[in-house]
Amino acid sequence: MPMVEVLGLEKDYGKVKALHGISFSIDEGEIFGLIGPNGAGKSTTLKILATLLKPTGGTARIAGHDVVKEANKVRALISYLPEEAGAYKNLTGYEYLEFMAKLYAKREDRAKEMLKLGVKLSGLGERLHDKIATYSKGMTRKLLIARALMVRPKLAILDEPASGLDIMNAYEIRQMIRSFARNEGVTFLLSSHNMLEVEYLCHRVALINRGRIVDVGTPGELKEKYDAENLEEVFMRAVGVHIPEPVGGEGG
């Protein structure tokens, strides 16, 4: 049974159709990327899977549980990090992780275990004892991802996890995700418009454009299928955008 199964998912916002019957599945332990431009339907899909939005049509299941009919069971299995998530700026990073651990855990020993993992995952060292208000965007994002992963979810849903970060912070977040998937067996669903980043991180990707899934496969399979050097070229060719020959190339 797949960890995630999406079948004919539709979402309307009034007269605007955000999703046109999309379907895909994600295997347990897989890092799966949903990639496409802004407004393609990525965040809408993630919010439906995170039980925050109800679909207009179709179904979505996580570990066999329907995201609408069994929302409480789904919430117990997932961790969701929206793109614009924030943290309590008047708390220190450590206090924030401690608060969230106590919120999630039913037992004190479990809360301490979560907190210990969160501290390790954040990689913030002594800065954890400073107020979050003093953190850079990259530091805050690392703290939030540590919070999302320290609960050891069956499925981590991350919306643009490294959006707007510098090269070093983005690299560290990718390494954290890759390591956690490998060592903890957590399944990841990531959305991103940074296709080159996703290419190095994800086992498989789904290309989404204007609310429709255009293609699904491993980065290698898709590059071979579309005779492309990278996923950016794959996407352009998959949606029918002409890619001009490089200046100075053949016939130039």
GUROMAR-185399 format. One line per 2 residues: number of its first residue (from 1); for each residue x, y, z of C-alpha. Coordinates in nm, 2 decimals. Example, Ala and Ser with C-alpha at 12.3 -4.5 7.8 and 13.67 -1.06 7.14 Angstrom:
2
1	1.23:-0.45:0.78 ~ 1.37:-0.11:0.71 .
! end
This chain:
252
1	0.00:0.00:0.00 ~ 0.14:0.34:-0.09 .
3	0.20:0.60:0.18 ~ 0.01:0.86:-0.03 .
5	-0.25:0.78:-0.29 ~ -0.42:1.07:-0.47 .
7	-0.70:0.99:-0.72 ~ -0.87:1.24:-0.94 .
9	-0.83:1.52:-0.69 ~ -1.01:1.84:-0.78 .
11	-1.04:2.18:-0.60 ~ -1.25:2.48:-0.70 .
13	-1.22:2.83:-0.55 ~ -1.55:2.96:-0.68 .
15	-1.53:2.98:-1.05 ~ -1.15:2.92:-1.05 .
17	-1.04:2.56:-1.08 ~ -0.71:2.51:-0.90 .
19	-0.69:2.13:-0.95 ~ -0.82:1.94:-1.25 .
21	-0.84:1.57:-1.13 ~ -0.48:1.51:-1.04 .
23	-0.35:1.16:-0.95 ~ -0.02:1.03:-0.81 .
25	0.11:0.80:-0.54 ~ 0.41:0.80:-0.31 .
27	0.58:0.49:-0.17 ~ 0.69:0.46:0.20 .
29	1.03:0.61:0.26 ~ 1.03:0.80:-0.06 .
31	1.13:1.17:-0.11 ~ 0.87:1.29:-0.36 .
33	0.87:1.63:-0.52 ~ 0.57:1.82:-0.66 .
35	0.73:2.08:-0.89 ~ 0.59:2.36:-1.10 .
37	0.57:2.73:-1.13 ~ 0.39:2.96:-0.87 .
39	0.01:2.91:-0.90 ~ 0.04:2.56:-1.05 .
41	-0.16:2.40:-0.76 ~ 0.13:2.27:-0.54 .
43	0.02:2.44:-0.22 ~ -0.34:2.36:-0.27 .
45	-0.25:1.99:-0.31 ~ -0.04:1.99:0.01 .
47	-0.31:2.17:0.21 ~ -0.56:1.90:0.11 .
49	-0.32:1.62:0.21 ~ -0.26:1.80:0.54 .
51	-0.64:1.81:0.60 ~ -0.65:2.19:0.59 .
53	-0.86:2.21:0.28 ~ -1.14:1.99:0.16 .
55	-1.13:1.88:-0.21 ~ -1.42:1.95:-0.45 .
57	-1.38:1.60:-0.60 ~ -1.16:1.29:-0.60 .
59	-1.00:1.12:-0.31 ~ -0.67:1.13:-0.12 .
61	-0.54:0.87:0.13 ~ -0.24:0.87:0.36 .
63	-0.14:0.52:0.50 ~ -0.49:0.41:0.38 .
65	-0.68:0.68:0.57 ~ -0.91:0.92:0.38 .
67	-0.80:1.28:0.44 ~ -1.16:1.40:0.46 .
69	-1.34:1.11:0.64 ~ -1.05:1.02:0.87 .
71	-0.88:1.36:0.91 ~ -0.79:1.30:1.28 .
73	-0.61:0.97:1.20 ~ -0.43:1.15:0.92 .
75	-0.32:1.43:1.14 ~ -0.17:1.19:1.39 .
77	0.06:1.05:1.11 ~ 0.18:1.37:0.94 .
79	0.38:1.68:1.00 ~ 0.31:1.99:0.78 .
81	0.53:2.29:0.72 ~ 0.37:2.57:0.51 .
83	0.60:2.80:0.31 ~ 0.52:3.11:0.52 .
85	0.53:2.94:0.86 ~ 0.66:3.14:1.15 .
87	0.77:3.08:1.51 ~ 0.70:3.26:1.83 .
89	0.96:3.54:1.82 ~ 0.96:3.61:2.19 .
91	1.07:3.26:2.27 ~ 1.42:3.13:2.24 .
93	1.46:2.85:1.98 ~ 1.50:2.60:2.27 .
95	1.18:2.72:2.44 ~ 0.99:2.69:2.11 .
97	1.11:2.33:2.05 ~ 1.03:2.24:2.42 .
99	0.68:2.39:2.39 ~ 0.60:2.21:2.07 .
101	0.74:1.88:2.21 ~ 0.51:1.91:2.51 .
103	0.22:1.99:2.28 ~ 0.27:1.68:2.06 .
105	0.39:1.42:2.31 ~ 0.14:1.25:2.55 .
107	0.42:1.15:2.80 ~ 0.70:1.35:2.95 .
109	0.97:1.10:2.85 ~ 0.85:1.12:2.49 .
111	0.85:1.50:2.50 ~ 1.22:1.49:2.62 .
113	1.31:1.25:2.34 ~ 1.14:1.48:2.09 .
115	1.32:1.79:2.23 ~ 1.66:1.62:2.22 .
117	1.61:1.52:1.85 ~ 1.48:1.87:1.77 .
119	1.79:2.03:1.92 ~ 2.01:1.80:1.72 .
121	1.82:1.85:1.39 ~ 1.82:2.23:1.42 .
123	2.20:2.25:1.41 ~ 2.18:2.59:1.58 .
125	2.40:2.51:1.88 ~ 2.43:2.79:2.13 .
127	2.20:3.02:1.92 ~ 1.91:2.80:2.03 .
129	1.92:3.00:2.36 ~ 1.87:3.33:2.18 .
131	1.53:3.47:2.10 ~ 1.39:3.37:1.76 .
133	1.34:3.74:1.69 ~ 1.72:3.76:1.64 .
135	1.73:3.47:1.39 ~ 1.80:3.50:1.02 .
137	1.55:3.35:0.78 ~ 1.77:3.05:0.73 .
139	1.80:2.99:1.11 ~ 1.42:3.02:1.15 .
141	1.36:2.78:0.87 ~ 1.60:2.52:1.01 .
143	1.42:2.55:1.35 ~ 1.08:2.50:1.19 .
145	1.20:2.19:0.99 ~ 1.35:2.05:1.31 .
147	1.01:2.10:1.47 ~ 0.84:1.93:1.19 .
149	1.07:1.62:1.19 ~ 1.13:1.58:1.57 .
151	0.78:1.42:1.60 ~ 0.90:1.15:1.36 .
153	0.60:1.16:1.14 ~ 0.51:0.89:0.89 .
155	0.48:1.16:0.63 ~ 0.64:1.50:0.63 .
157	0.47:1.76:0.40 ~ 0.71:2.05:0.34 .
159	0.59:2.34:0.12 ~ 0.90:2.51:-0.04 .
161	1.13:2.40:0.24 ~ 1.43:2.60:0.12 .
163	1.26:2.89:-0.05 ~ 1.45:3.22:-0.03 .
165	1.75:3.08:0.16 ~ 2.11:3.13:0.07 .
167	2.32:2.84:-0.07 ~ 2.46:2.72:0.26 .
169	2.13:2.71:0.45 ~ 1.95:2.55:0.15 .
171	2.22:2.29:0.13 ~ 2.20:2.21:0.51 .
173	1.82:2.17:0.48 ~ 1.85:1.93:0.19 .
175	2.11:1.73:0.38 ~ 1.88:1.72:0.68 .
177	1.59:1.59:0.47 ~ 1.80:1.33:0.29 .
179	1.95:1.20:0.61 ~ 1.62:1.18:0.80 .
181	1.45:0.99:0.51 ~ 1.74:0.74:0.50 .
183	1.79:0.69:0.88 ~ 1.43:0.72:1.01 .
185	1.23:0.59:0.71 ~ 1.01:0.90:0.70 .
187	0.83:0.97:0.37 ~ 0.86:1.32:0.23 .
189	0.63:1.52:0.00 ~ 0.80:1.84:-0.10 .
191	0.67:2.12:-0.32 ~ 0.91:2.35:-0.50 .
193	0.95:2.58:-0.80 ~ 1.32:2.53:-0.77 .
195	1.35:2.23:-1.01 ~ 1.73:2.20:-1.00 .
197	1.72:2.17:-0.62 ~ 1.45:1.90:-0.63 .
199	1.65:1.71:-0.90 ~ 1.93:1.64:-0.65 .
201	1.70:1.56:-0.35 ~ 1.39:1.36:-0.47 .
203	1.36:1.00:-0.57 ~ 1.06:1.08:-0.79 .
205	0.89:1.40:-0.90 ~ 0.55:1.50:-1.04 .
207	0.54:1.79:-1.28 ~ 0.23:2.01:-1.22 .
209	0.11:2.29:-1.44 ~ -0.22:2.49:-1.42 .
211	-0.37:2.23:-1.19 ~ -0.28:1.93:-1.40 .
213	-0.01:1.66:-1.35 ~ 0.19:1.67:-1.67 .
215	0.43:1.37:-1.60 ~ 0.57:1.16:-1.31 .
217	0.90:0.98:-1.29 ~ 1.25:0.98:-1.15 .
219	1.47:1.28:-1.25 ~ 1.68:1.04:-1.46 .
221	1.37:0.89:-1.64 ~ 1.23:1.23:-1.72 .
223	1.55:1.37:-1.85 ~ 1.59:1.07:-2.08 .
225	1.23:1.09:-2.19 ~ 1.25:1.46:-2.29 .
227	1.61:1.45:-2.40 ~ 1.69:1.72:-2.14 .
229	1.99:1.82:-1.94 ~ 1.79:1.90:-1.62 .
231	1.44:1.92:-1.48 ~ 1.39:2.28:-1.59 .
233	1.43:2.17:-1.95 ~ 1.21:1.87:-1.88 .
235	0.93:2.09:-1.75 ~ 0.96:2.34:-2.04 .
237	0.94:2.05:-2.30 ~ 0.66:1.87:-2.11 .
239	0.44:2.18:-2.12 ~ 0.53:2.26:-2.48 .
241	0.75:2.57:-2.43 ~ 1.01:2.61:-2.70 .
243	1.37:2.61:-2.57 ~ 1.59:2.82:-2.80 .
245	1.93:2.69:-2.90 ~ 2.22:2.83:-2.69 .
247	2.40:3.13:-2.84 ~ 2.71:3.00:-3.03 .
249	2.57:2.65:-3.07 ~ 2.52:2.46:-3.39 .
251	2.40:2.69:-3.66 ~ 2.49:2.99:-3.45 .
! end
